[in-house]
Amino acid sequence: MFQDPLLRLGSYNKNHFIGYIKILFVIVHV
C-alpha cells in the first residue's frame, strides 16, 4: 500500500523526501 504511492511520486518526492529526513534529523538531534 505504501510502496504504490511512493513509486508513483518516487522521482518527484525523492528530493523532497531527503529534505524531510534532514528536518526530522535536526528535530531528533535537538
C-alpha positions in Angstrom: 0.0 0.0 0.0 2.8 2.4 0.9 5.0 1.4 -2.0 2.3 2.2 -4.6 2.2 6.0 -3.9 5.9 6.0 -3.1 6.7 4.6 -6.5 4.3 6.9 -8.2 5.9 10.0 -6.7 9.3 8.4 -6.3 11.0 10.6 -8.8 9.4 13.8 -7.6 9.3 13.0 -3.9 12.8 11.7 -3.8 14.3 15.2 -3.4 11.5 16.3 -1.1 11.9 13.2 1.0 15.6 13.9 1.5 14.7 17.4 2.8 12.1 15.9 5.1 14.7 13.5 6.6 17.1 16.4 7.1 14.4 18.3 9.0 13.5 15.2 11.0 17.2 14.6 11.8 17.5 18.1 13.1 14.4 17.8 15.3 15.6 14.5 16.7 19.1 15.8 17.1 17.8 18.7 19.2 
